[in-house]
């Protein structure tokens, strides 16, 4: 699996070095649990310390912090 696989199959802007935030939905609200950069990919995107599903509460960011894509469901 590769970044290309993640981009093609999940339709997300995953690239090595891309900033992202991971959120979890609990108690009726989204809570930020991790912020980092993508280091690699398999079936998941990986950062230095953890791995995440590409469409499960992930917000993809530009270098300036603007949102490219938000995968949190309403």
C-alpha positions in Angstrom: 0.0 0.0 0.0 1.1 3.5 -0.6 0.2 7.2 -0.5 -1.2 6.8 -4.0 -3.4 4.0 -2.8 -4.7 6.1 0.1 -5.4 9.1 -2.2 -7.1 7.1 -4.9 -9.3 4.8 -2.7 -10.2 7.2 0.0 -10.2 10.5 -2.0 -8.1 12.4 0.6 -5.1 14.7 0.1 -2.6 12.5 1.9 1.0 13.2 1.1 4.2 12.6 3.1 4.8 15.6 5.3 1.2 16.8 5.1 -0.1 18.3 8.4 -3.2 16.8 9.9 -5.3 16.7 13.0 -7.2 13.7 14.4 -10.5 14.1 16.3 -12.7 11.7 18.2 -16.4 12.2 18.7 -17.4 11.7 22.4 -20.0 13.2 24.6 -21.7 14.9 21.7 -18.7 16.9 20.4 -15.5 16.5 18.4 -12.3 16.6 20.5 -8.8 17.1 19.1 -6.6 14.1 20.2 -3.6 14.4 17.9 -1.8 16.8 15.6 1.1 15.9 13.4 2.5 15.2 10.0 2.1 12.1 7.7 5.3 10.1 7.6 4.1 7.0 5.6 1.0 5.0 4.7 -0.2 1.4 4.5 -3.9 0.9 4.9 -3.6 3.8 7.4 -1.8 7.1 7.4 1.1 7.0 9.9 2.8 9.7 11.9 5.8 9.6 14.1 3.8 8.2 17.1 0.5 6.7 15.8 -1.5 5.5 12.8 -5.0 6.6 11.7 -7.7 5.6 9.3 -7.6 8.2 6.5 -11.3 9.1 6.7 -12.0 8.7 10.4 -12.1 12.2 12.0 -9.1 13.4 10.1 -8.7 17.1 9.1 -6.0 17.6 6.4 -4.2 21.0 6.6 -2.1 23.2 4.4 1.3 24.5 5.7 -0.4 27.7 6.8 -3.0 25.8 8.8 -6.0 26.2 6.5 -8.2 23.2 6.1 -7.8 21.2 2.8 -10.3 18.5 3.7 -12.4 17.7 6.8 -13.5 14.0 7.2 -15.5 14.5 10.4 -19.1 13.6 9.9 -21.7 16.1 11.1 
